[in-house]
Amino acid sequence: MQERSFDWRLPAVWAVLLTISVFAHAYVEVADSGHRIGFGRAVVQEAASHIMVAALLPAIYWLHRRFPIGAASPRNILIRNIAIHVLAIVPFSVTRTVGMTGLRLLWFVGLMGERYSFPLTTDRLFYEFSKDIVNYAMLSAAVVAIRYILERKPSSAPALPPTLPPAVAALPERFAVRKRGGSEVVVEVADIDWIEAAGNYAVLHVGGDTFEIRSSLSKLEAELDPRRFVRVHKSHMVNIARVTEVTPWISGDWRIRLQDGAEVNLSRRYRQRFEALAPVRS
């Protein structure tokens, strides 16, 4: 079973930022109204808007993973991705406005029995959309900045360039593995796409077929050629020649696609080893 690490610092940072924003916006709203609106009511109104922003954050993260905006992207891809993000502001604004209105009605009318109305005028909708242009831009900048801060490695000691482990003599070139039914077949090491841990066994993925071998992943890692096979996760090892694509994932992890169509995680813990064999330029 594949395991995905989750960085709890990410929701904690967003919870703090959105909470501060709720009270700051509530204070400004009270001041702008000449204190005709109570602070508690302003907090509830702003909380409804920020709850919708929090609900939409996963979609924004997905868009930035799928359509990244960075100088490393080719010019035509960069222009396309920027256009997609600009178009995404429309559904973002509509969803936030409708959801915010529903939450306010639920609180004020449904729970508190108070009066509340949201004027569906062109001016008001244009006002909300213009706010969301700024909101989306700031959220996008925050997504990139927070990712950079959380993924940044401490610079207390000078980083040493990754080096490849020395080649090991007498490396195995093939394995005899048992198929279901009792017969044994010989698997060429070069034909192995990737290997995953399965308790006391390791599962060899070879051209769409799978074979079990009684061995731990750590033992196989020591036996196989380190210039060809690299550990990318505590449960996975890949043949570097079978990797076709590497894309950013969540919490600093990356996603590896192999020639057989399988996808496995490249954990931050093993990323330096992987980049020693196949540097990732992003």
C-alpha positions in Angstrom: 0.0 0.0 0.0 1.3 3.4 -0.9 1.7 5.9 2.0 1.6 9.6 1.5 3.3 11.8 4.1 1.2 14.8 5.3 2.8 18.0 6.6 0.5 19.3 9.3 2.4 22.6 9.3 0.5 23.5 6.1 -3.1 23.5 7.5 -1.7 25.1 10.8 -0.2 28.0 8.8 -3.4 28.6 6.8 -5.5 28.4 10.0 -3.4 31.1 11.6 -3.4 33.3 8.5 -7.1 33.0 7.8 -8.0 33.6 11.5 -5.9 36.8 11.6 -7.5 37.9 8.3 -11.0 37.4 9.7 -10.5 39.7 12.6 -8.6 42.3 10.6 -11.3 42.5 8.0 -14.0 42.6 10.7 -12.2 45.5 12.3 -12.0 47.4 9.0 -15.7 46.7 8.3 -16.8 48.0 11.6 -14.6 51.1 11.2 -15.9 51.7 7.6 -19.5 51.5 8.8 -19.0 54.1 11.5 -19.5 51.5 14.2 -23.1 50.9 13.0 -22.2 47.2 12.7 -21.3 45.3 15.9 -17.9 43.6 16.0 -19.4 40.2 16.6 -21.7 40.5 13.5 -18.7 41.6 11.4 -16.7 38.6 12.6 -19.5 36.2 11.6 -19.8 37.8 8.2 -16.1 37.6 7.5 -15.8 34.1 8.9 -18.4 32.9 6.4 -16.3 34.4 3.5 -13.1 32.9 4.9 -14.6 29.5 5.4 -15.4 29.4 1.7 -11.8 30.5 0.9 -10.5 27.6 3.1 -12.8 25.2 1.3 -11.5 26.4 -2.1 -7.8 26.2 -1.1 -7.4 22.5 -2.2 -8.7 23.5 -5.6 -6.1 26.3 -5.8 -3.3 23.9 -4.8 -4.5 21.5 -7.4 -4.4 24.2 -10.1 -0.9 25.2 -9.1 0.3 21.6 -9.3 -1.4 20.9 -12.6 -0.7 24.3 -14.2 2.4 25.7 -12.4 3.5 29.3 -13.0 7.3 29.5 -12.9 10.1 30.8 -14.9 11.3 27.3 -15.6 8.3 26.6 -17.8 8.5 27.2 -21.6 7.0 30.5 -22.7 4.0 29.0 -24.4 3.2 26.7 -21.5 3.6 29.6 -19.0 1.2 31.8 -21.0 -1.3 29.0 -21.2 -1.1 28.3 -17.4 -1.5 32.0 -16.6 -4.6 32.2 -18.8 -6.0 29.1 -17.0 -5.5 30.8 -13.6 -7.1 34.0 -14.8 -10.2 32.0 -16.0 -10.3 30.2 -12.7 -11.1 33.4 -10.9 -14.7 33.3 -12.3 -15.7 29.9 -10.7 -13.7 30.8 -7.6 -15.6 34.1 -7.2 -19.0 32.6 -7.9 -18.5 29.7 -5.5 -17.1 31.9 -2.8 -20.0 34.4 -3.1 -22.8 31.8 -3.2 -21.3 29.8 -0.4 -20.6 32.9 1.7 -24.2 34.1 1.3 -25.6 30.6 2.2 -23.5 30.5 5.4 -24.6 33.9 6.4 -28.3 33.2 5.8 -27.9 29.9 7.8 -26.4 31.8 10.8 -28.4 35.0 10.9 -31.7 33.8 9.6 -31.7 30.1 10.4 -30.0 30.0 13.8 -30.2 33.5 15.2 -33.6 34.5 13.8 -32.2 37.8 12.6 -32.7 39.7 9.4 -30.1 39.4 6.6 -30.2 40.1 2.9 -27.6 40.0 0.2 -28.3 42.4 -2.7 -27.9 40.6 -6.0 -27.2 43.8 -7.9 -24.7 44.2 -10.7 -22.7 46.6 -8.6 -22.5 44.2 -5.7 -21.6 41.2 -7.8 -19.0 43.3 -9.6 -17.6 44.5 -6.2 -17.3 40.8 -5.0 -15.6 39.8 -8.3 -13.2 42.6 -8.1 -12.3 41.6 -4.5 -11.8 38.0 -5.7 -9.3 39.1 -8.3 -7.1 40.4 -5.5 -8.0 37.4 -3.3 -7.0 34.8 -5.9 -3.8 36.6 -6.7 -2.8 36.9 -3.0 -3.8 33.3 -2.3 -1.7 32.1 -5.3 1.3 34.1 -4.0 0.8 32.6 -0.5 0.6 29.1 -1.9 4.0 29.5 -3.7 5.6 31.3 -0.7 4.4 28.8 1.9 5.5 25.9 -0.2 9.0 27.5 -0.6 9.3 28.2 3.2 8.2 24.7 4.2 10.4 22.9 1.7 13.4 25.1 2.4 16.2 23.1 4.0 18.1 24.6 7.0 21.4 26.2 6.0 23.3 25.6 9.3 25.9 23.4 7.6 27.2 23.7 4.0 25.4 21.4 1.7 27.6 18.7 0.2 27.0 17.7 -3.4 25.2 14.4 -3.7 27.6 11.6 -4.6 26.8 8.3 -6.1 27.5 5.2 -3.9 30.4 3.1 -5.2 29.6 0.3 -7.4 29.3 -3.1 -5.7 31.2 -6.1 -7.2 29.4 -9.2 -8.3 25.9 -7.6 -8.5 23.1 -10.1 -9.5 21.9 -9.9 -13.1 18.8 -12.1 -12.7 16.5 -13.5 -10.0 14.7 -16.9 -9.9 11.2 -16.1 -8.7 8.3 -18.4 -8.0 5.0 -17.9 -10.0 1.6 -18.8 -8.7 1.2 -22.5 -9.3 4.7 -23.4 -8.1 6.8 -23.0 -11.2 9.9 -20.7 -11.2 10.9 -18.2 -13.8 14.1 -16.2 -14.2 13.7 -12.4 -14.2 16.4 -10.2 -15.6 17.3 -7.4 -13.2 17.4 -4.9 -16.1 13.7 -5.7 -16.9 12.5 -4.8 -13.5 10.5 -1.5 -13.6 10.0 -1.0 -9.8 9.9 -2.8 -6.5 7.6 -2.4 -3.6 7.7 -3.8 0.0 5.0 -6.2 1.1 5.8 -7.4 4.6 8.5 -10.0 4.5 8.4 -10.1 0.7 9.2 -7.7 -2.1 7.1 -7.4 -5.2 8.9 -7.1 -8.5 7.0 -5.2 -11.2 8.3 -6.5 -14.5 6.6 -5.3 -17.7 3.1 -5.4 -16.3 3.7 -8.7 -14.4 4.3 -9.0 -10.7 6.5 -11.5 -8.9 7.1 -12.0 -5.1 10.5 -12.6 -3.7 11.3 -13.3 -0.1 13.5 -10.4 0.8 13.2 -7.0 2.4 13.5 -3.8 0.4 16.6 -2.8 2.3 18.3 -6.1 1.4 17.5 -5.7 -2.2 18.7 -2.1 -2.2 22.1 -3.4 -1.0 22.2 -6.1 -3.6 21.2 -4.1 -6.7 23.3 -1.7 -8.7 22.9 1.7 -7.0 23.6 3.4 -10.4 20.4 1.8 -11.7 18.0 1.3 -8.8 17.3 4.0 -6.3 15.1 4.1 -3.2 12.4 6.8 -3.6 10.1 5.9 -0.6 10.3 3.6 2.4 8.1 1.2 0.5 9.3 1.7 -3.1 12.4 1.4 -5.2 12.5 2.3 -9.0 14.7 1.4 -12.0 15.9 4.9 -13.0 15.9 3.9 -16.7 12.1 3.2 -16.4 11.2 6.7 -15.1 9.3 8.8 -17.7 8.0 11.8 -15.7 8.5 13.5 -12.4 5.9 16.1 -11.1 5.5 18.1 -7.9 3.0 16.5 -5.5 2.0 17.6 -1.9 4.0 18.6 1.1 7.3 18.6 -0.7 6.9 15.2 -2.2 7.1 14.4 -5.9 5.2 11.9 -8.1 7.1 9.5 -10.4 5.5 8.0 -13.5 7.1 4.8 -14.9 7.0 3.3 -18.3 4.4 0.7 -17.3 2.0 3.5 -16.2 2.5 3.0 -12.5 2.9 6.1 -10.3 4.8 6.1 -7.0 5.8 8.9 -4.5 9.2 10.4 -4.4 9.5 11.2 -0.7 11.5 14.3 0.5 13.6 11.9 2.5 14.9 10.1 -0.6 14.9 13.0 -3.0 18.6 13.8 -2.8 19.4 10.2 -3.8 17.1 10.3 -6.8 18.5 13.6 -8.0 22.0 12.3 -7.8 21.0 9.9 -10.6 18.4 12.1 -12.4 18.6 15.8 -11.4 15.1 17.5 -11.4 15.1 21.0 -12.8 12.0 22.9 -11.6 
